[in-house]
Amino acid sequence: MSIPSEPIGSLPRTVDVLNALKGGDDAALAKAVDLAVRQTVEEFEVTGSPVVTDGEQGKPSTWAYPFAGADNLAPDGVVIPYADGHTRQLPRLTAGPFRYRTYADQYVRAALKHTTVPVKQAVASPSMLSLLYPADGIDGYPRQAFLDDLVDEAEKDIRGCFKAGAHTVQLGFEEGRLSLKLDPSKALLRDFVALNNRLLERFSGQERAKIGIHTCPGADQDSSHSLDVDYAELLPDLFRLKAGAFYLQLASEQDPDRVLRVVADHLPPTARVFVGVTDPLDPRVESAEEVRDRVLNAARHLPVDRLGTCDDAGFADFADDVSTSRHVAFAKIRARIDGTALAAKELGVE
């Protein structure tokens, strides 16, 4: 496909995985996850997807895998409120040093056991993980020491993914738009960008070409946390991130043309932008023709040779989110693949 198309990452967990999570049997969970990963990549392949993920079948959430099960955490961390009234809460770091308990290379290896299609791996960003550090500090472990450890661990995470055979690595940055709700002055957003760039600057230009940033206003239980924040307030700072690709939620935007104009004005000269053409929070499955039209509209604003498509977000960032079925998720993915191909044909770039 001349216009690349990629998933964001997460998919609803299989029934076996959900049951195993409730059962508390580690061996049963490992077996269920391995089967779920195999099923996931097979279902991806049926859609014709040129890039697959493991569907995050073995992750508790998109960004919790590095610290899940750590003994230096308390449960009363930052609370993330969603528009429908439900919340998610991060833990709070209680002592240093900060070390990952799990690295994402294991997810790459698990997926590659079952497929020869290129595998994309989503990883937690330093900016999201920085929210684990408490505002009043930690005795004997200053914030700067924590951030140094965090960037070291994040670099190890990404390099491990590439060594394991990942085709691309994607950092989640849904906290970017949320930060503008928490701090309209943009100071927090710019701190996030600077921290993530500390990580990205450790990679060569060739390596960064395979590292992307995904941003969205949250996607959990058919709700978002910051869709009411003006995208135009985020995008100029977002594009200061030194990444090779940007995956942008767009299908759920009320005025996509306005967003695309801002993107066109600020997109770095060598980066590719993947525009969201399916909305995981909408239970309706988009048609291939609807996706085609969204791609053609994006091509009115952006060079086709720097354009790609994606879903607005993952379909189940948290393991317990069952608001979308696997059937609907893969139907939307198929619509994205088929619609992108229709657009490529119409644009003459097959």
C-alpha positions, -999 to 999 in steps of 0.1 A, spaced: 0 0 0 15 33 -10 -3 52 18 8 34 49 -18 24 75 -10 12 110 -30 3 142 -24 22 174 -19 -8 196 -45 -21 220 -74 -44 212 -101 -58 235 -87 -88 255 -101 -122 247 -126 -138 271 -99 -163 282 -75 -135 291 -103 -116 310 -112 -148 329 -76 -156 337 -70 -120 350 -98 -126 375 -86 -160 385 -52 -150 398 -33 -180 383 -2 -167 367 4 -199 346 -32 -198 333 -29 -161 325 4 -167 305 -12 -195 285 -43 -174 278 -22 -144 267 -1 -165 244 -32 -179 227 -47 -144 226 -16 -129 209 -17 -157 183 -54 -151 176 -48 -113 175 -21 -114 149 -40 -139 128 -71 -116 128 -49 -87 119 -35 -107 89 -70 -115 77 -78 -77 75 -48 -73 52 -30 -50 77 5 -44 66 16 -39 102 3 -57 133 5 -54 171 0 -80 198 -31 -61 208 -16 -55 242 -32 -87 254 -6 -91 281 -6 -55 294 -27 -43 323 -29 -10 304 -11 8 277 13 26 300 12 5 333 34 -24 322 67 -8 334 56 -5 370 28 -31 375 35 -51 406 63 -29 420 65 -27 458 75 10 459 41 24 449 11 37 468 -24 37 452 -32 74 457 -16 90 427 -28 113 400 -65 109 391 -76 112 355 -113 121 351 -132 111 320 -161 130 304 -187 103 314 -178 106 351 -155 76 355 -119 80 365 -86 62 363 -59 66 389 -21 63 387 -1 50 416 24 72 435 61 64 437 71 61 473 109 54 470 136 52 445 153 42 424 128 39 396 133 8 375 110 -9 350 97 -43 361 87 -52 326 102 -41 292 81 -41 261 106 -63 241 88 -93 255 56 -83 237 75 -79 204 90 -114 208 56 -129 217 40 -114 186 68 -124 162 64 -161 173 31 -161 154 36 -138 124 60 -127 97 42 -94 92 60 -63 106 52 -58 143 47 -24 158 52 -19 195 35 8 217 56 19 248 50 42 277 63 77 274 85 94 300 60 122 302 32 98 314 54 79 338 67 112 352 33 116 368 42 88 392 65 112 411 47 130 440 44 167 440 59 169 475 90 148 465 106 117 480 132 119 508 166 109 494 154 106 458 150 141 443 129 146 412 159 151 389 174 118 399 140 102 392 138 118 357 174 107 349 165 71 359 132 74 339 149 85 307 175 57 310 148 31 315 127 44 286 157 43 263 164 7 273 128 -1 266 129 12 231 162 -2 222 151 -36 235 121 -34 212 142 -27 181 167 -55 191 137 -79 194 127 -71 158 101 -43 161 93 -26 128 83 7 146 80 19 182 52 43 192 52 64 223 18 73 238 12 109 245 -25 112 254 -14 132 284 -4 160 261 -39 173 255 -49 165 291 -20 186 303 -37 217 288 -68 210 309 -46 207 340 -24 237 332 -37 261 305 -4 281 307 12 252 287 41 250 312 32 213 319 29 205 282 63 220 275 78 202 304 64 170 289 78 178 254 112 186 268 113 154 288 103 132 259 129 150 237 156 141 263 147 105 253 144 110 216 177 129 213 195 97 224 186 81 191 201 88 157 180 104 129 178 70 113 165 55 145 140 83 151 125 77 117 111 45 132 98 61 164 64 77 164 42 97 188 5 90 192 -18 116 207 -55 115 215 -79 130 241 -81 96 259 -101 66 249 -116 44 277 -150 29 282 -163 49 252 -153 82 268 -124 107 265 -108 130 291 -98 161 270 -118 162 237 -130 196 248 -95 210 247 -87 229 215 -64 207 194 -48 239 180 -34 246 215 -15 213 215 -3 207 179 25 234 176 42 221 207 35 184 198 54 189 166 85 200 185 89 164 195 118 149 176 100 119 162 98 105 127 60 100 127 29 114 144 -3 94 149 -31 119 153 -67 113 165 -89 130 138 -120 110 130 -137 122 162 -129 159 157 -158 181 148 -138 203 125 -111 181 109 -102 207 82 -93 232 109 -70 207 125 -54 197 92 -46 233 85 -28 236 118 -10 203 110 1 215 76 15 247 92 36 229 118 45 194 106 83 190 107 98 188 72 108 151 74 80 136 95 51 115 84 16 121 98 -9 93 103 -44 107 105 -71 89 124 -98 77 101 -118 54 124 -132 63 159 -129 35 185 -153 53 208 -181 52 182 -198 18 181 -208 23 144 -184 7 120 -172 32 93 -175 21 57 -145 19 34 -159 47 14 -162 69 45 -126 62 53 -116 69 17 -132 103 19 -114 111 51 -81 103 35 -89 123 4 -97 152 26 -65 149 45 -46 148 11 -61 183 3 -39 196 32 -9 173 34 15 159 9 5 124 0 40 111 3 40 121 40 5 109 48 -6 77 65 -37 65 83 -44 50 117 -73 45 141 -79 74 164 -67 54 194 -63 19 208 -95 0 212 -90 -10 249 -61 8 266 -71 -8 299 -75 -45 302 -109 -43 318 -124 -21 291 -150 -42 273 -170 -13 258 -159 -24 223 -161 -60 210 -132 -76 192 -155 -81 162 -163 -44 160 -126 -34 165 -114 -57 136 -143 -45 114 -131 -9 119 -95 -20 111 -107 -37 79 -125 -5 69 -94 15 75 -73 -8 54 -98 -10 26 -106 27 26 -70 37 26 -65 15 -5 -95 31 -22 -80 66 -15 -46 56 -28 -62 43 -60 -81 76 -65 -50 96 -58 -30 75 -83 -4 64 -58 -11 27 -56 
